[in-house]
Amino acid sequence: MNSKQMVQLVAQACDDKRANDIITLDMGEVSLIADYFLICDGSNERQVQAIARAIKDQAEEQEIEVKRLEGFDQARWILVDLGDVVCHVFHKDERNYYNLERLWGDAPLVALELSKEG
């Protein structure tokens, strides 16, 4: 699975858990950290954890190694590192504070097709 397919997979997992404002940044030209950053937020700690858990579960189902999972217990900013794709799952208040979209503003946005279930 290439990184573009991987980011599509995790974006769908986020959408399935009703994550807010899912955006994907193409980091290829601006950072060596990852090919893509996926950023989204949840309304409360339980939703933030559910989103991160869904990302982890979907990755593992596809035999994608979860290299790091940080911040799960506090559920204010959970980082799910899948290597080429790094997911930032924020509590809505923390997302506004850290504003990664502005910090990495040079990275182009990637349009993803998300299918709505039920």
Salt bridges, closest charged atoms under 4 A:
ASP15 OD1 - LYS116 NZ 3.01
ASP21 OD2 - ARG95 NH2 3.59
ASP41 OD2 - ARG95 NH1 2.81
GLU45 OE2 - ARG76 NH1 2.81
GLU60 OE2 - LYS56 NZ 3.10
GLU65 OE1 - LYS67 NZ 3.38
GLU70 OE2 - ARG68 NE 2.87
ASP93 OD2 - ARG76 NH2 3.89
ASP93 OD2 - HIS91 ND1 3.75
GLU94 OE2 - ARG76 NH2 2.88
GLU101 OE2 - ARG95 NH2 2.49
